[in-house]
Amino acid sequence: MRRKEKEITDKDEIDSIIRQAQVCRLGLADAGVAYIVPLCFGYDGNQLYFHSAREGRKIEILKRNNQVCFEFEVDTKISPGKTVCDWGMQYRSVVGYGTASFIEIPGKKRRALDIIMAQYADGAFEYAAEALDKILITKVDISSMTGKKSE
């Protein structure tokens, strides 16, 4: 990172940013062309989880190339300046990399859905068997991530 004074290396602070985020942007590469998609997500401290339909552009890309990049941001605020070049943005963000795989086993799908739901709500959740059959869970094993803040 070029601006070391903005780097966040503390895992607890990085985890806090992810837990506060409402959207994860997942970056994919399809034959050298970038594709990014905003997603609801779950995070267990080591992996990210996403649910989706069993087909679509994202799934087709991941079948060809399971290397991904992801991004979260929280606490965003525009900082107006006296001149155009003095404007800025306050934020805390996390960018990371990982390897995606698909979860097909119903019990593991339920566990992943519980992790996703815990990002957005408290409580216990039930999932109908027919609903589980219709969805695909993508798990991303995180290989690295770093945080950044601008205050």
HUURBEL-V845622 format. One record per run of one state. SS is the DSSP state (A for helix, B for strand, O for the rest). FROM is the first residue (numbers start at 1). LEN is the number of residues. If there is no record, write none. Layout:
ss=[SS & SS]
from=[FROM & FROM]
len=[LEN & LEN]
//
This chain:
ss=[O & A & B & O & A & O & B & O & B & O & B & O & B & O & A & O & B & O & A & O & B & O & A & O & A & B & O]
from=[1 & 4 & 7 & 9 & 11 & 21 & 24 & 31 & 33 & 40 & 42 & 44 & 47 & 54 & 57 & 65 & 67 & 80 & 84 & 87 & 88 & 104 & 106 & 121 & 129 & 135 & 151]
len=[3 & 3 & 2 & 2 & 10 & 3 & 7 & 2 & 7 & 2 & 2 & 3 & 7 & 3 & 8 & 2 & 13 & 4 & 3 & 1 & 16 & 2 & 15 & 8 & 6 & 16 & 1]
//
